[in-house]
Amino acid sequence: MGIVLTLKDGSIREVEAGISVLDVAKSISGRLGREAYAAEVNGKLVDLRYVLTEDCSLNICKFEDASGLEAFRHTSAHILAQAVKRLYPSAKLAIGPAIERGFYYDFEVESTFKREDLDAIEKEMLKIVSEKLPIERFELSKEEAIAFCERQGETYKVELIHGLGGDAIISFYKQGEFTDLCAGPHIISTEDVKGIKLLSSTGAYWKGDEKNKMLQRIYGVSFPKKSQLEAHLEMLEEAKKRDHNKLGRELELFTSVDVIGQGLPLLMPKGAKIIQILQRFVEDVEESRGYQLTKTPLMAKADLYKISGHWDLYRDGMFVIPDGEDPDNALALRPMTCPFQFFVYNTTPKSYRDLPVRLAETSTLFRNESSGEMHGLIRVRQFTISEAHLMVTPDQLENEFRGVVDLVNFMMNTLGISEDVSYQFSKWDPNNKSKYVGDPEQWEKTQDTMRIILDHLKIDYKEVEGEAAFYGPKLDIQFKNVHGKEDTIITVQIDFSLAERFDMTYVDKDGEKKRPIIIHRTSVGCYERTLAMLIEKYAGKFPTWLAPVQIKILSISDKYIDYAESVYNALRDSGFRVELDDRAEKIGYKIREAQLEKVPYMLILGEKESEEGLVSVRSRIEGDLGQMEIDAFKERIKFEVVNRVLNYK
């Protein structure tokens, strides 16, 4: 009996019922048969072994496709587990998923894995690949699966099975002597995994709970071709060079100290200068766009957060200062500024003519991030944010939202990151209503409104459920660090509920009191995270307008120090950020040091420059520019600063 398949490109293919996905791929082309790793049948991810019995939509997935990549990496994790079991027979298996940047597997072993251990495991993995082991799937009932894993001594697998439904059919995958509990899918054979590299090992708590046993996690990457692996490893080396956590310390932008605490970095003078430049720029631009500046307390009584909902829904993420005499009178460091600005709004009655009200603040915030989440400047416990709240009428909502997005785009274009971001429409999770304030009807209505606005703005976004703020949906602007991990840098939220909680009103045209809609937004987000992103974006080579030191003056010898000091004073008095290197060192050494500091311009001063009142200019980008008059050099650098030219090569 024939069945009809609708392929991804919309074409129709008739085949006999009972054919496998792999055979369909081979019938389309021999190359597709070789490069296929998984498939989606009516949207469900399946193995190539999957047998087609009825009409369906079929998408055959290669390594370049997300589903094919997942199956490939998942199989790589099983090859890793098989190699570990061969070398460490007493090791117990936990979990081994495919992840965004490769794969990992967690093991219970007697000692930690060292680099030489990883090298030995990697060698055994390549041996398993060379054995060309076919990968087979089979199913067991829950009782049979538990008995099977108990015989194997795999206690973590037994625990996982106990957590499944009573009537669940549980699948296993077998390759050679190795069998693992797994939902799949997997590729057909181990032989396709040609390029493998184990990157690192670390401790990881079972199920991510620090109350559970510490396991050993091994991270790896894999590819169908060795050439792809080599290219990826080169990319990782480049990422290490750009890693803000390494580069930011080398350039003396920030540091951290154990006795101060994790997630509490110290911004050094150069890093603080970049933040100051950004902050002044943001505040000036926001003022020009009708924002009013506020300055509010860093802490408040618990009563404030009880009104907003943070006390019930966000307390675990806050730093609470208990009152020993009166537990109900606790203080908490603020995790966000919105409740404070709402009281600023409420100080005077408002008419519809007064709206929109745009209140902005450079806010220092505090969030009790878990130790495992913190990383350099990207995720910290104290940070400063370009925060604002707009109180608007329903008629103003779309236009004001558009204005916020326009401001954000202006900021991103100025910083040179607009091509590096993606957009996420973060919605609530209707299956977990306890995480949110408001009723389902309000949520759905607000999300529908936000979707319409985003579509009008022609923003290319993906919808993600469960990532909304507890008071409303949001547009999250995402940026990937050099290691591929995605973080939110800027957010715009529509809040339909907090105006009622804080009794915020305005008198409308009809004389009736109404609740404003609130837009929560940042313009460049968290300054510390933005600095981390810019360090990696520019590889430390900041554009002239942002560079903490714009010009380095290098005297060739002690005879020209007086002239060098006069040039230094002239540039400094003109508002440029300049340093003078008058050390008794060879000029080649001074130039190399300035290059390592990634300074945009060097001025090299010797006999001819001193006699003729000139400067010899060396550009970080263009190299030696020759001699020029000081005023001509000032005009050149002034143009770059005033126009915020993105010269960061």
VEXDREN-2710 file (C-alpha; in Angstrom, 1 decimal):
% VEXDREN-2710
k/r/px/py/pz
1/MET/0.0/0.0/0.0
2/GLY/1.3/3.4/-0.9
3/ILE/1.6/6.5/1.3
4/VAL/2.2/10.2/0.5
5/LEU/5.0/12.1/2.0
6/THR/5.1/15.9/2.0
7/LEU/8.8/17.0/2.0
8/LYS/10.2/20.2/3.5
9/ASP/10.2/22.0/0.1
10/GLY/6.6/21.2/-0.4
11/SER/7.1/18.5/-2.9
12/ILE/5.1/15.3/-2.8
13/ARG/6.6/11.8/-2.8
14/GLU/4.7/8.5/-3.0
15/VAL/6.4/5.5/-1.3
16/GLU/5.4/2.1/0.0
17/ALA/4.2/1.9/3.6
18/GLY/6.7/0.3/5.9
19/ILE/9.7/2.1/4.4
20/SER/12.3/3.6/6.8
21/VAL/13.2/7.2/6.8
22/LEU/16.8/6.3/5.8
23/ASP/15.6/4.4/2.7
24/VAL/13.5/7.5/1.7
25/ALA/16.6/9.6/2.1
26/LYS/18.6/7.2/-0.1
27/SER/15.9/7.2/-2.7
28/ILE/16.0/11.0/-3.0
29/SER/19.8/11.0/-3.5
30/GLY/22.8/8.9/-2.4
31/ARG/24.4/12.0/-0.9
32/LEU/21.3/12.8/1.3
33/GLY/21.4/9.1/2.4
34/ARG/25.0/9.6/3.5
35/GLU/24.5/13.0/5.2
36/ALA/21.1/12.4/6.9
37/TYR/21.3/12.0/10.7
38/ALA/17.6/12.3/11.9
39/ALA/14.2/13.3/10.7
40/GLU/11.1/15.1/11.7
41/VAL/7.8/13.3/11.0
42/ASN/4.8/15.5/11.5
43/GLY/7.1/17.7/13.6
44/LYS/8.3/14.9/15.8
45/LEU/12.0/14.2/16.0
46/VAL/12.8/10.5/15.1
47/ASP/15.6/8.2/14.1
48/LEU/16.4/7.3/10.5
49/ARG/15.3/3.8/11.5
50/TYR/11.8/5.1/12.0
51/VAL/9.3/3.2/9.8
52/LEU/6.7/5.3/7.9
53/THR/3.2/3.7/7.8
54/GLU/0.9/6.6/6.9
55/ASP/0.7/9.9/5.0
56/CYS/2.9/12.5/6.8
57/SER/5.1/15.5/6.5
58/LEU/8.8/14.5/6.4
59/ASN/11.8/16.7/7.0
60/ILE/15.2/14.8/6.6
61/CYS/17.8/16.5/8.8
62/LYS/21.5/16.8/8.1
63/PHE/24.4/18.0/10.4
64/GLU/23.6/21.6/9.4
65/ASP/20.0/21.3/10.7
66/ALA/19.3/21.7/14.4
67/SER/17.6/18.3/14.7
68/GLY/20.4/16.5/12.8
69/LEU/23.0/18.2/14.9
70/GLU/21.3/17.2/18.1
71/ALA/21.2/13.5/17.0
72/PHE/24.9/13.6/16.0
73/ARG/26.0/15.2/19.3
74/HIS/23.8/12.9/21.3
75/THR/25.5/9.9/19.7
76/SER/28.8/11.5/20.5
77/ALA/27.9/11.6/24.1
78/HIS/27.1/7.9/24.0
79/ILE/30.5/7.2/22.4
80/LEU/32.0/9.2/25.3
81/ALA/30.1/7.1/27.9
82/GLN/31.1/3.9/26.2
83/ALA/34.8/4.9/26.2
84/VAL/34.6/5.8/29.9
85/LYS/33.0/2.5/30.8
86/ARG/35.8/0.6/28.9
87/LEU/38.5/2.5/30.8
88/TYR/36.7/2.9/34.1
89/PRO/34.4/-0.2/34.4
90/SER/33.1/0.9/37.9
91/ALA/32.0/4.3/36.7
92/LYS/28.3/5.0/37.0
93/LEU/26.4/6.8/34.2
94/ALA/24.2/9.8/34.9
95/ILE/23.1/11.9/31.9
96/GLY/24.7/12.8/28.6
97/PRO/22.8/15.3/26.5
98/ALA/23.6/17.2/23.3
99/ILE/24.0/20.9/24.2
100/GLU/24.2/24.1/22.1
101/ARG/28.0/24.0/22.0
102/GLY/28.7/20.3/21.8
103/PHE/27.8/17.6/24.3
104/TYR/28.7/16.4/27.8
105/TYR/28.2/13.3/30.0
106/ASP/28.1/13.1/33.8
107/PHE/29.8/10.2/35.6
108/GLU/30.2/9.0/39.2
109/VAL/33.9/8.0/39.4
110/GLU/36.4/7.7/42.3
111/SER/38.6/10.6/41.3
112/THR/38.5/13.7/39.1
113/PHE/39.4/13.5/35.4
114/LYS/42.8/15.1/34.5
115/ARG/43.9/16.3/31.1
116/GLU/45.8/13.0/30.5
117/ASP/42.7/11.1/31.4
118/LEU/40.7/13.0/28.8
119/ASP/43.3/12.3/26.2
120/ALA/43.1/8.6/26.9
121/ILE/39.3/8.7/26.8
122/GLU/39.4/10.6/23.5
123/LYS/41.7/8.0/22.0
124/GLU/39.3/5.2/23.1
125/MET/36.4/7.2/21.5
126/LEU/38.2/7.3/18.2
127/LYS/38.8/3.5/18.5
128/ILE/35.0/3.1/18.9
129/VAL/34.4/5.2/15.8
130/SER/36.8/3.0/13.9
131/GLU/34.9/-0.1/15.0
132/LYS/31.9/1.2/12.9
133/LEU/29.4/-0.1/15.5
134/PRO/25.8/-0.1/14.4
135/ILE/23.5/1.7/16.8
136/GLU/20.3/-0.2/17.6
137/ARG/17.2/0.9/19.5
138/PHE/14.9/-1.3/21.7
139/GLU/12.1/-0.7/24.2
140/LEU/11.2/-2.1/27.6
141/SER/8.4/-1.7/30.0
142/LYS/9.1/0.4/33.1
143/GLU/9.5/-2.7/35.3
144/GLU/11.8/-4.4/32.7
145/ALA/13.8/-1.2/32.3
146/ILE/14.4/-0.9/36.1
147/ALA/15.4/-4.5/36.4
148/PHE/17.8/-4.1/33.5
149/CYS/19.5/-1.0/34.9
150/GLU/19.7/-2.6/38.4
151/ARG/21.6/-5.6/36.9
152/GLN/24.0/-3.1/35.3
153/GLY/24.4/-1.3/38.7
154/GLU/23.3/2.0/37.1
155/THR/21.6/3.6/40.1
156/TYR/21.1/7.0/38.4
157/LYS/19.3/5.4/35.5
158/VAL/17.0/3.6/37.9
159/GLU/16.2/6.9/39.6
160/LEU/15.4/8.5/36.2
161/ILE/13.1/5.6/35.3
162/HIS/11.2/5.9/38.6
163/GLY/10.4/9.5/37.7
164/LEU/8.6/8.4/34.5
165/GLY/4.9/7.6/34.2
166/GLY/3.8/4.1/35.1
167/ASP/2.7/3.1/31.6
168/ALA/5.8/4.6/29.9
169/ILE/7.5/2.6/27.2
170/ILE/11.2/3.2/27.8
171/SER/13.8/3.1/25.0
172/PHE/17.5/2.0/25.1
173/TYR/20.3/2.3/22.6
174/LYS/22.9/-0.3/22.0
175/GLN/26.3/0.0/20.3
176/GLY/28.6/-3.0/20.6
177/GLU/28.9/-4.0/24.3
178/PHE/27.5/-0.7/25.5
179/THR/23.8/0.0/26.2
180/ASP/22.3/3.2/27.6
181/LEU/18.9/4.3/28.7
182/CYS/17.9/7.1/26.2
183/ALA/14.9/8.6/24.4
184/GLY/17.1/9.3/21.3
185/PRO/17.3/9.9/18.5
186/HIS/20.7/8.7/17.4
187/ILE/22.5/8.3/14.1
188/ILE/22.9/4.9/12.4
189/SER/26.5/4.1/13.3
190/THR/29.5/5.3/15.3
191/GLU/31.6/5.5/12.1
192/ASP/30.1/8.9/11.1
193/VAL/31.7/10.8/14.0
194/LYS/35.1/11.5/12.4
195/GLY/36.2/14.5/14.4
196/ILE/36.2/14.4/18.2
197/LYS/37.8/16.6/20.9
198/LEU/37.2/16.5/24.7
199/LEU/37.5/20.0/25.9
200/SER/37.4/19.9/29.7
201/SER/36.0/18.3/32.8
202/THR/34.4/19.8/35.8
203/GLY/32.3/18.9/38.9
204/ALA/28.5/18.9/38.5
205/TYR/25.9/18.1/41.1
206/TRP/23.4/15.4/40.2
207/LYS/20.3/17.1/38.9
208/GLY/22.0/20.4/39.5
209/ASP/21.2/20.3/43.2
210/GLU/24.1/21.0/45.6
211/LYS/22.5/18.7/48.1
212/ASN/23.1/15.8/45.8
213/LYS/26.4/14.0/45.0
214/MET/29.1/15.7/43.0
215/LEU/29.7/14.0/39.7
216/GLN/32.4/14.5/37.1
217/ARG/31.2/16.1/33.8
218/ILE/33.2/15.8/30.6
219/TYR/32.5/18.3/27.8
220/GLY/33.3/17.6/24.1
221/VAL/32.7/18.6/20.6
222/SER/32.3/16.5/17.5
223/PHE/32.0/16.8/13.7
224/PRO/31.4/14.5/10.6
225/LYS/34.8/15.7/9.2
226/LYS/38.2/16.3/10.8
227/SER/38.5/19.5/8.9
228/GLN/35.4/20.8/10.5
229/LEU/36.8/20.0/14.0
230/GLU/40.1/21.7/13.1
231/ALA/38.2/24.9/12.1
232/HIS/36.1/24.8/15.2
233/LEU/39.2/24.4/17.5
234/GLU/40.8/27.4/15.7
235/MET/37.6/29.3/16.5
236/LEU/37.8/28.3/20.1
237/GLU/41.4/29.5/20.3
238/GLU/40.3/32.9/18.9
239/ALA/37.4/32.9/21.5
240/LYS/40.0/32.4/24.3
241/LYS/41.9/35.4/23.1
242/ARG/38.7/37.5/23.1
243/ASP/37.2/36.1/26.3
244/HIS/36.4/39.2/28.4
245/ASN/37.3/37.4/31.6
246/LYS/40.9/37.0/30.4
247/LEU/41.3/40.0/28.2
248/GLY/39.6/42.4/30.6
249/ARG/42.1/41.5/33.3
250/GLU/45.1/41.7/31.0
251/LEU/44.0/45.2/29.9
252/GLU/43.5/46.2/33.5
253/LEU/39.8/46.9/33.0
254/PHE/38.5/44.9/36.0
255/THR/39.6/42.4/38.6
256/SER/38.1/40.3/41.4
257/VAL/39.2/39.5/44.9
258/ASP/38.2/36.4/46.9
259/VAL/37.8/38.3/50.2
260/ILE/35.4/40.8/48.5
261/GLY/33.2/38.0/47.1
262/GLN/32.2/36.2/44.0
263/GLY/30.1/38.2/41.5
264/LEU/31.5/41.5/42.9
265/PRO/34.1/42.6/40.4
266/LEU/36.3/45.7/40.9
267/LEU/36.3/48.1/37.9
268/MET/39.8/49.5/37.6
269/PRO/40.4/53.0/36.3
270/LYS/40.3/52.1/32.6
271/GLY/37.2/50.0/32.9
272/ALA/35.5/52.6/35.1
273/LYS/36.3/55.2/32.4
274/ILE/34.5/53.2/29.7
275/ILE/31.5/52.8/31.9
276/GLN/31.5/56.5/32.7
277/ILE/31.7/57.4/28.9
278/LEU/28.8/55.0/28.2
279/GLN/26.7/56.3/31.1
280/ARG/27.1/60.0/30.2
281/PHE/26.3/59.2/26.6
282/VAL/23.2/57.2/27.5
283/GLU/21.9/59.9/30.0
284/ASP/22.4/62.7/27.4
285/VAL/20.6/60.8/24.7
286/GLU/17.7/59.8/27.0
287/GLU/17.3/63.4/28.1
288/SER/17.1/64.5/24.5
289/ARG/14.3/62.0/24.0
290/GLY/12.1/63.3/26.8
291/TYR/13.3/61.2/29.7
292/GLN/13.4/62.7/33.2
293/LEU/16.2/61.5/35.6
294/THR/15.4/60.1/39.0
295/LYS/17.7/58.9/41.8
296/THR/16.1/56.5/44.3
297/PRO/17.3/54.4/47.3
298/LEU/19.4/51.2/47.0
299/MET/17.2/49.4/49.5
300/ALA/13.7/49.5/50.9
301/LYS/11.5/47.8/53.5
302/ALA/9.9/44.5/52.7
303/ASP/6.6/46.3/52.5
304/LEU/7.5/47.8/49.1
305/TYR/8.4/44.4/47.6
306/LYS/5.2/42.9/49.0
307/ILE/3.2/45.4/47.1
308/SER/5.1/44.8/43.8
309/GLY/5.0/41.0/44.2
310/HIS/8.8/40.6/44.4
311/TRP/8.6/39.4/48.0
312/ASP/6.4/36.4/47.1
313/LEU/7.8/35.7/43.6
314/TYR/11.4/36.9/43.6
315/ARG/12.6/36.8/47.2
316/ASP/15.1/34.0/46.6
317/GLY/16.9/36.3/44.1
318/MET/17.1/39.2/46.6
319/PHE/19.5/40.1/49.4
320/VAL/17.4/40.5/52.5
321/ILE/18.7/42.4/55.6
322/PRO/16.8/41.0/58.6
323/ASP/15.8/43.1/61.6
324/GLY/16.6/41.1/64.6
325/GLU/14.0/42.9/66.8
326/ASP/11.2/42.9/64.2
327/PRO/11.3/40.2/61.5
328/ASP/8.5/42.0/59.6
329/ASN/10.6/45.1/59.3
330/ALA/13.3/43.6/57.1
331/LEU/15.1/45.6/54.5
332/ALA/16.1/44.3/51.1
333/LEU/18.6/45.6/48.5
334/ARG/16.7/46.4/45.4
335/PRO/16.7/44.0/42.5
336/MET/15.1/46.6/40.2
337/THR/14.0/50.2/40.3
338/CYS/10.4/50.1/39.1
339/PRO/8.6/50.2/42.5
340/PHE/10.6/53.3/43.5
341/GLN/9.8/55.2/40.3
342/PHE/6.1/54.3/40.6
343/PHE/6.0/56.3/43.8
344/VAL/7.7/59.2/42.0
345/TYR/4.9/59.1/39.5
346/ASN/2.3/59.0/42.2
347/THR/3.6/62.2/44.0
348/THR/1.3/64.4/41.9
349/PRO/-2.1/63.8/40.2
350/LYS/-1.8/63.1/36.4
351/SER/-4.1/64.0/33.5
352/TYR/-4.0/62.2/30.2
353/ARG/-2.3/65.4/29.0
354/ASP/0.7/64.6/31.3
355/LEU/1.3/61.2/29.7
356/PRO/3.5/59.7/28.6
357/VAL/5.7/60.1/31.7
358/ARG/9.2/58.8/31.0
359/LEU/11.4/58.2/34.1
360/ALA/15.0/57.1/33.7
361/GLU/17.7/56.2/36.2
362/THR/21.2/54.8/36.2
363/SER/20.4/52.2/38.7
364/THR/22.6/50.1/40.8
365/LEU/20.9/46.8/41.5
366/PHE/21.5/43.6/43.5
367/ARG/20.6/40.0/42.6
368/ASN/21.5/36.9/44.5
369/GLU/22.8/34.9/41.6
370/SER/23.8/31.3/42.3
371/SER/27.6/30.7/42.4
372/GLY/27.4/28.4/39.4
373/GLU/25.8/31.1/37.2
374/MET/28.3/33.9/37.8
375/HIS/30.9/34.6/35.1
376/GLY/33.2/37.6/34.8
377/LEU/31.2/40.8/34.1
378/ILE/28.4/39.0/32.3
379/ARG/26.5/37.7/35.4
380/VAL/27.3/39.4/38.7
381/ARG/25.6/40.2/42.0
382/GLN/25.9/44.0/41.9
383/PHE/25.5/45.8/38.6
384/THR/24.4/49.1/37.1
385/ILE/21.7/49.3/34.5
386/SER/20.2/52.0/32.1
387/GLU/16.7/51.6/33.4
388/ALA/13.5/53.5/32.7
389/HIS/9.8/53.2/33.0
390/LEU/7.2/54.8/30.7
391/MET/3.6/55.4/32.0
392/VAL/1.4/55.6/28.9
393/THR/-2.2/55.6/27.8
394/PRO/-3.5/52.6/25.7
395/ASP/-3.5/54.9/22.6
396/GLN/0.2/55.8/23.2
397/LEU/1.4/52.3/23.8
398/GLU/2.5/51.3/20.3
399/ASN/4.1/54.7/19.5
400/GLU/6.0/54.7/22.8
401/PHE/7.1/51.1/22.3
402/ARG/8.3/52.1/18.9
403/GLY/10.2/55.0/20.4
404/VAL/11.9/52.7/22.9
405/VAL/12.9/50.3/20.1
406/ASP/14.2/53.2/18.0
407/LEU/16.3/54.3/21.0
408/VAL/17.7/50.8/21.5
409/ASN/18.5/50.5/17.8
410/PHE/20.3/53.9/18.0
411/MET/22.4/52.6/20.9
412/MET/23.2/49.3/19.3
413/ASN/24.2/51.0/16.0
414/THR/26.4/53.5/17.8
415/LEU/28.1/50.6/19.7
416/GLY/28.4/48.5/16.5
417/ILE/26.5/45.5/17.7
418/SER/23.2/45.7/15.8
419/GLU/24.3/42.9/13.5
420/ASP/25.3/40.6/16.3
421/VAL/22.0/40.3/18.2
422/SER/18.8/38.3/17.9
423/TYR/15.3/39.0/19.3
424/GLN/13.2/36.9/21.6
425/PHE/9.5/37.5/22.5
426/SER/9.4/36.1/26.0
427/LYS/5.9/34.9/27.1
428/TRP/4.4/33.5/30.2
429/ASP/4.0/29.8/30.9
430/PRO/0.2/29.2/31.2
431/ASN/1.0/25.8/32.9
432/ASN/2.8/27.5/35.8
433/LYS/0.5/30.3/36.7
434/SER/1.9/30.6/40.3
435/LYS/5.0/32.3/38.9
436/TYR/3.1/35.3/37.7
437/VAL/0.7/38.1/38.8
438/GLY/-2.5/38.8/36.8
439/ASP/-5.1/36.5/35.3
440/PRO/-4.8/34.4/32.1
441/GLU/-7.0/36.8/30.1
442/GLN/-4.8/39.8/30.9
443/TRP/-1.7/37.8/29.9
444/GLU/-3.1/36.6/26.6
445/LYS/-4.5/40.1/25.7
446/THR/-1.1/41.8/26.5
447/GLN/0.9/39.2/24.6
448/ASP/-1.4/39.6/21.6
449/THR/-0.9/43.4/21.7
450/MET/2.8/43.0/22.0
451/ARG/2.9/40.5/19.1
452/ILE/1.0/43.0/16.9
453/ILE/3.4/45.8/17.8
454/LEU/6.5/43.6/17.1
455/ASP/5.0/42.6/13.7
456/HIS/4.3/46.3/12.9
457/LEU/8.0/47.0/13.7
458/LYS/9.0/44.1/11.4
459/ILE/11.2/42.6/14.1
460/ASP/12.4/39.1/13.3
461/TYR/11.8/37.4/16.6
462/LYS/11.3/33.9/18.1
463/GLU/8.6/33.2/20.7
464/VAL/9.8/31.5/23.9
465/GLU/7.4/30.4/26.6
466/GLY/8.1/30.8/30.3
467/GLU/10.7/33.6/30.0
468/ALA/8.4/36.5/30.7
469/ALA/8.8/38.8/33.7
470/PHE/6.3/37.9/36.5
471/TYR/4.3/41.0/35.7
472/GLY/4.3/41.0/31.8
473/PRO/5.7/39.8/28.5
474/LYS/8.9/41.2/27.1
475/LEU/11.1/41.7/24.1
476/ASP/14.6/40.4/24.9
477/ILE/17.6/41.3/22.8
478/GLN/20.1/38.5/22.9
479/PHE/23.8/38.5/22.4
480/LYS/26.2/35.5/22.3
481/ASN/29.5/35.7/24.0
482/VAL/32.6/34.3/22.3
483/HIS/31.9/30.8/23.7
484/GLY/28.4/30.8/22.2
485/LYS/26.4/31.2/25.4
486/GLU/23.5/33.5/24.9
487/ASP/22.6/36.3/27.3
488/THR/20.0/39.0/27.4
489/ILE/21.6/42.5/27.1
490/ILE/18.5/44.7/26.5
491/THR/14.9/44.2/27.4
492/VAL/11.6/46.0/26.8
493/GLN/8.5/44.8/28.8
494/ILE/4.8/45.6/28.8
495/ASP/3.3/45.7/32.3
496/PHE/-0.4/45.4/32.7
497/SER/-0.6/44.7/36.4
498/LEU/1.7/46.8/38.6
499/ALA/-0.2/50.1/38.0
500/GLU/-3.1/48.6/39.9
501/ARG/-0.9/47.2/42.7
502/PHE/0.6/50.7/43.2
503/ASP/-2.7/52.6/42.6
504/MET/-1.3/54.5/39.7
505/THR/-3.9/56.6/37.9
506/TYR/-4.5/59.4/35.4
507/VAL/-7.6/61.3/34.6
508/ASP/-8.7/60.6/31.0
509/LYS/-10.5/62.8/28.5
510/ASP/-13.9/61.6/29.9
511/GLY/-13.0/62.7/33.4
512/GLU/-12.6/59.1/34.7
513/LYS/-9.6/57.7/36.5
514/LYS/-7.7/55.1/34.4
515/ARG/-4.7/52.9/35.0
516/PRO/-1.6/53.7/32.8
517/ILE/0.1/50.9/31.0
518/ILE/3.8/50.7/31.9
519/ILE/6.7/50.0/29.6
520/HIS/9.8/48.8/31.5
521/ARG/13.0/49.2/29.4
522/THR/16.7/49.4/29.3
523/SER/18.7/51.2/26.6
524/VAL/22.1/49.6/26.8
525/GLY/21.1/47.2/29.5
526/CYS/23.6/46.3/32.3
527/TYR/26.7/48.4/31.9
528/GLU/29.0/45.6/33.2
529/ARG/27.5/43.1/30.8
530/THR/27.7/45.6/28.0
531/LEU/31.4/46.2/28.8
532/ALA/32.0/42.4/28.7
533/MET/30.3/42.2/25.3
534/LEU/32.3/45.1/23.9
535/ILE/35.6/43.7/25.1
536/GLU/34.8/40.5/23.2
537/LYS/33.3/42.3/20.2
538/TYR/36.3/44.6/19.8
539/ALA/38.9/42.1/21.1
540/GLY/39.9/44.9/23.5
541/LYS/40.5/47.3/20.6
542/PHE/37.9/49.9/21.5
543/PRO/36.9/52.6/19.1
544/THR/38.6/55.9/19.8
545/TRP/35.5/57.5/21.4
546/LEU/35.3/54.7/23.9
547/ALA/39.0/53.9/24.4
548/PRO/40.0/54.6/28.0
549/VAL/43.4/55.8/26.7
550/GLN/43.0/57.4/23.2
551/ILE/46.6/58.5/22.7
552/LYS/50.0/57.3/24.0
553/ILE/52.9/59.8/23.7
554/LEU/56.3/58.1/23.4
555/SER/59.5/60.1/23.8
556/ILE/62.5/58.7/21.9
557/SER/64.9/59.8/24.6
558/ASP/65.2/62.0/27.7
559/LYS/66.2/64.9/25.5
560/TYR/62.7/65.3/24.2
561/ILE/60.7/64.9/27.5
562/ASP/60.0/68.6/27.8
563/TYR/58.5/68.7/24.3
564/ALA/56.5/65.4/25.0
565/GLU/55.1/67.0/28.1
566/SER/54.0/70.1/26.2
567/VAL/52.2/67.9/23.6
568/TYR/50.7/65.9/26.5
569/ASN/49.3/69.0/28.1
570/ALA/48.0/70.4/24.9
571/LEU/46.0/67.2/24.1
572/ARG/44.8/66.8/27.7
573/ASP/43.6/70.4/27.9
574/SER/41.7/69.7/24.6
575/GLY/39.8/67.0/26.4
576/PHE/41.5/63.9/25.0
577/ARG/42.5/60.9/27.1
578/VAL/46.2/60.7/26.8
579/GLU/49.2/59.1/28.6
580/LEU/52.9/60.0/28.4
581/ASP/55.5/57.2/28.4
582/ASP/58.8/59.0/29.2
583/ARG/60.6/56.0/30.6
584/ALA/64.3/55.5/29.6
585/GLU/63.4/52.5/27.4
586/LYS/64.1/51.9/23.8
587/ILE/61.4/53.2/21.5
588/GLY/60.7/49.8/20.0
589/TYR/59.9/48.4/23.4
590/LYS/57.5/51.3/24.2
591/ILE/55.7/50.8/20.8
592/ARG/55.2/47.1/21.5
593/GLU/53.8/47.8/25.0
594/ALA/51.4/50.4/23.6
595/GLN/50.3/47.9/20.9
596/LEU/49.6/45.3/23.7
597/GLU/47.5/48.0/25.4
598/LYS/45.6/48.4/22.1
599/VAL/45.8/52.2/22.2
600/PRO/44.2/53.8/19.1
601/TYR/47.0/56.3/18.5
602/MET/50.7/56.6/19.3
603/LEU/52.6/59.9/19.0
604/ILE/56.4/59.3/18.6
605/LEU/58.4/62.3/19.5
606/GLY/62.1/62.9/18.7
607/GLU/64.5/65.5/17.4
608/LYS/62.7/66.5/14.2
609/GLU/59.3/66.6/15.8
610/SER/60.7/68.7/18.7
611/GLU/62.4/71.2/16.4
612/GLU/59.5/71.6/14.0
613/GLY/56.6/71.4/16.4
614/LEU/55.2/68.2/14.8
615/VAL/54.1/64.8/15.9
616/SER/54.8/61.4/14.2
617/VAL/51.5/59.5/14.2
618/ARG/51.1/55.8/14.4
619/SER/47.5/54.4/14.0
620/ARG/46.5/51.1/15.5
621/ILE/44.6/50.4/12.2
622/GLU/46.5/52.2/9.5
623/GLY/50.1/52.0/10.9
624/ASP/52.5/54.8/10.3
625/LEU/50.8/58.0/9.2
626/GLY/53.9/60.1/9.1
627/GLN/54.3/63.6/10.6
628/MET/51.6/66.2/11.0
629/GLU/50.9/69.3/13.0
630/ILE/49.3/68.9/16.4
631/ASP/46.2/70.9/15.4
632/ALA/45.7/68.6/12.3
633/PHE/46.0/65.5/14.6
634/LYS/43.5/67.1/17.0
635/GLU/41.0/67.5/14.2
636/ARG/41.4/64.0/13.1
637/ILE/40.8/62.4/16.5
638/LYS/38.1/65.0/17.3
639/PHE/36.2/63.8/14.2
640/GLU/36.4/60.2/15.4
641/VAL/35.2/61.1/18.9
642/VAL/32.4/63.4/17.9
643/ASN/31.0/61.1/15.3
644/ARG/31.7/58.0/17.4
645/VAL/33.5/56.3/14.5
646/LEU/33.7/52.5/14.9
647/ASN/37.4/52.1/14.2
648/TYR/38.2/49.0/16.2
649/LYS/40.3/46.8/14.0
END
